């Protein structure tokens, strides 16, 4: 890490109905073509294009955009978690 562990702190944020939380590893932002990173700007642009899409489409769209940007196999793993808060509680099937 480029910063001391003491610089980290715990934060709390409550998500509301309809909010989406997206977590991803640095393999996504570090996808590169000729030393140009996909970076946070690539993530933001992709998320803007995918606004309102279902969580699986968001995750798949981010990976596809990073791979398209890299135009080659990426050198780091990419992990993405997309969580959307339901508008209302629905009973689980079964």
N, C-alpha and C positions, 0 to 999 in steps of 0.2 A: 504494500500500500504506500501511496505517496503522502500520507498524512498520519499523524499519531492517533492511536485508538482513543485517546482522551478527547479528540475533536468530535467524536461521534456522540450523539445523544438520542434518547428515546423520545419520539413524538407520538401524539395521539391525534387521530382524525376520524371523525364519525362519517361513515358513508350513508347517504340517503337513498331512498328507493330510486332505482334507475341509474345510479352511479356505477361507473366501471373502473376497476382497479387493474392496472397492467404492470406486471413485474417482468423484467427481462435481465439476462446476463449480458456482460460486456461483449460477448461474441456477436451480438446483434449490431451494436454500434461500431464495432471494430471491423466489420466486413469492409473490405477495401478493394479499390481498383486503382492501380498505379499510384499507390500511397494516399489516395483520397478516401477517407473514411465515410461509411454510411452515416455515422454519427447521430446525435440527437436530432439534428435537423431532418435527416432522413426518416427517423421514427415519427417526428411530428407531422411531416408531409404525408406519410402513409396513413397515420391515424386520422388526419383531416379527410383524406380520401375515403376512409372506411367508416366515417362517422355514422353511428346507428347500426352498424353491422353486428350480427351475433358474435359472441366471444370466440367460437372456433374459427370464424372467418377473419376476425382480427388477428389472432395468432398466426394463422396460415398466411394472411396477407403481409404481415410483418416479415416473416421468413422469406416469402417469395420476393418481396421488394429488396431485402438485403442481398439475397442471392443474385437477383437481376443486377443490382448495383455492382456487386463483386465480379460478375461475369466469369467466375471461376469458383472452384471449391473454396469454402472459407477455412481458415486455419485454426479457428477456435470453435468450441461448441456453442450452440445457441439454445437457451431454454427460455420459454415464455409461459407465464401464467396470466390468464385473463379471468377476472371475477366480476360478475355483474350482480348488483343487489336487486332482488326481485321487487316488483312493484307491490306485490302482496304475497302473503304466504300461500303456498299451494301444498296440498297433502302429497306426500311421497307415494309413488306407485307401489302396489303390493300390500 
